[in-house]
Amino acid sequence: MDLQKKMFEELRDKRIFDLARSHAFSYSDGIDKMDVYPSEENLKGMEIFDEPFPENHTDAEEIIQKLHEYGSPATIAQTGGRYFGFVDGGAVPVSVATKWLSDFWDQCGGLYVTSPINAKLETICEAWLKEIFNLPKETVAGFVSGTSMANLSGLAAARFRLLQNQGWDVNKKGLNGSPKIRIIAHAQVHASIKKTMAILGLGIENVEWLPSDDQGRLVLEKLPELDNSCLVLLQAGNANTGAFDPFEEVCHKANEVGAWVHIDGAFGLWAAATKSLAHLTKGMELASSWSVDGHKTLNTPYDSGIIMCKDEEALISSLQATGEYLVYSDQKDPILYGPEMSKRSRAIELWATMKYLGKNGIDKMVTGFHERAKQLEKGLKENGYIVLNDVVFNQVLVSCDTDTITSQALEHIQNSGTCWCGGSIWNGKSAIRISVCSWATTEKDIDITIGVFKKAKEKAGQILSTN
Ligand SMILES: *Cc1c(COP(=O)(O)O)cnc(C)c1O
């Protein structure tokens, strides 16, 4: 059969879409009953995908069917209430529905002329984000795939400006023989920052590394004298402890001499959008650039990060896109504000999520993560866990009496199917890292999770005493 004809028919009769929708709904309805992490058997089921590249056409319904039958059970129950791994947020329902609709639009988000609606919603999101984070009016935003790309964009802008300060055009002359950029960071910067320093040729060994305190914050007293060749890397939300660096003090010093401060606020920047937690981000508006994710704390679907930068010229120059065929408009052309050209129109879901929640809804959701984290902290303490961090935001870091018991307890938790969280090392000790960042997590989910932790610790203790 002629494939083009077939594709027109699939669009017309909608059967594959109805099938996908019905599977999606049964998945979503069963989310709290499925294993939070897939069982061995379900993981093994994925072997069905080990097959040669087909020579010929495969029936579309068969593809959807197969994906649901073997793919759905091999997923992480990310959208349920008891997944606490990494700092992976859930998804607000309207953001998923919006994504479905805009998937049919299949917009290329690079330029105004390739998608006026995406460019429009980027402009709206930019204004709303500036307002909710209280950023300077000259701030511009680029909509990228995540905070890794946002960090890359922010640091590229910093590199451009700091070399420009020293009379060097990095776009034209590159890094060979360039003046030096002094990079000031503390031990607890995120892995994505180190990745970025490698990609941008800044070099990890060139960093003037400062110590971090017991919560993973920069130790202010160790900050060296700054000048206009300095890039200072700060963090809103340490990935283990949720701690925030002292923005106000560092930014004041940096701004006096024209240094650049970048704040990686992947999940933590959203504290600024609440009444009760905004004190954590005090002074952050004094920085030069900020990274934040939509897909973590704000609970948009994946592939949503934002770079915000006070120095529009530096951002645009560092990510410059030129080409005779590029048609810039008098509207916002997204291509200028991020490293990508063709891109998914991710601002559409971001807009829908902010519009749906409103400022009060965002405040309530984010404050709720903190409240659930405090509930968890209390419950775990009562059951003999040692809480290693000050629970200032949504992260709870715990351990048992010894590393062996901690690792065994974690294994029980991860195999429980009831909840899931990851491990970490904190101050040389094995730790269990819990992140509360889904709108779907209820107080009851936290109670159930405390129960799983209690049992896991008892079991770990038993194994040890029988050995
Ligand atoms: C998650 C995270 C990143 C990386 O963000 P992605 O969206 O995964 O690219 C960077 N910094 C911090 C602090 C994070 O938590």
PDBQT file of the ligand as one rigid body, heavy atoms in Angstrom, charges set to zero:
ROOT
HETATM    1  C1  LIG A 501      18.996  19.580  37.407  1.00  0.00    +0.000 C 
HETATM    2  C2  LIG A 501      20.011  20.593  37.645  1.00  0.00    +0.000 A 
HETATM    3  C3  LIG A 501      20.793  21.083  36.593  1.00  0.00    +0.000 A 
HETATM    4  C4  LIG A 501      20.695  20.533  35.205  1.00  0.00    +0.000 C 
HETATM    5  O1  LIG A 501      19.430  20.839  34.660  1.00  0.00    +0.000 OA
HETATM    6  P1  LIG A 501      18.799  20.006  33.464  1.00  0.00    +0.000 P 
HETATM    7  O2  LIG A 501      17.445  20.579  33.328  1.00  0.00    +0.000 OA
HETATM    8  O3  LIG A 501      18.796  18.576  33.931  1.00  0.00    +0.000 OA
HETATM    9  O4  LIG A 501      19.649  20.192  32.279  1.00  0.00    +0.000 OA
HETATM   10  C5  LIG A 501      21.696  22.079  36.880  1.00  0.00    +0.000 A 
HETATM   11  N1  LIG A 501      21.827  22.571  38.120  1.00  0.00    +0.000 NA
HETATM   12  C6  LIG A 501      21.097  22.133  39.156  1.00  0.00    +0.000 A 
HETATM   13  C7  LIG A 501      21.291  22.734  40.508  1.00  0.00    +0.000 C 
HETATM   14  C8  LIG A 501      20.149  21.122  38.954  1.00  0.00    +0.000 A 
HETATM   15  O5  LIG A 501      19.422  20.673  39.976  1.00  0.00    +0.000 OA
ENDROOT
TORSDOF 0
